[in-house]
């Protein structure tokens, strides 16, 4: 896969994961920190960029999670999401589309081309990770259904199955979990539907079998275990935005200059950095400004936060 986006190096651009792991173990043994080994990309700038994109560990990505349908503790999803049935799975695609209907996971996977994207991931709670996703561009799935010209937004819905989701017994949110994007955000090439991490199928706690990933927005926009995608001309209901519009905007683009009412967003704690690691500065659009800033030209980002 060609490296079309400077911030989404693919595994093909980097050392194969097993080799990377081995090297990391070796380097750890030597007491050194390394970035991803690069094959064919030689510049110092590229090297420092990829060093910053060194993925978190499998352990970190799969045990430090937010998936409130299974509880609000960071370890709850890993402990309880195993009971969610993810096969068979289908996604209802409806609203302003030419080919509405129930698309099975098999149908979707057959039609889509999977690729790897290594993205920074920044939670609104001011922690961050780097995650190697596998998935496909949401735009390709939207094209499969055929988006009609009146559509302006895309709405998403997570599975709501109380018998398998102990966290839904608590009205923390108005279940099912819902999210939304403007159509141009949804169609942006950085926006993917993930089916895997670390070359393995997505674990349930990370949103199996299919979850949204929008790397320039706070993590809560990246809705998990999606069962419905609706094309609409109205701004969609977004769970956190509706629960507390003062704290969670519909856009929720990562922005170090706009504080959350209860904490600053200027810096973040990189998971895995160790207890005493220094916080790192948060970057505009989570480092994807070159690619996405034009989507918001002319908008007051303090108002449309
Ligand atoms: N999707 C659903 N259905 N339920 C959730 O509670 N949490 C969101 C998002 N998607 C959430 C969700 C939040 S707050 C974050 S930070 C990310 O998932 C966390 O993704 P991860 O656990 O895979 O890192």
Boltz pocket constraint, residues with backbone or C-beta under 6 A from the ligand:
constraints:
  - pocket:
      binder: B
      contacts: [[A, 61], [A, 64], [A, 65], [A, 66], [A, 67], [A, 68], [A, 69], [A, 122], [A, 123], [A, 124], [A, 158], [A, 177], [A, 205], [A, 206], [A, 207], [A, 218], [A, 219], [A, 220], [A, 221], [A, 222], [A, 223], [A, 224], [A, 225]]
      max_distance: 6.0
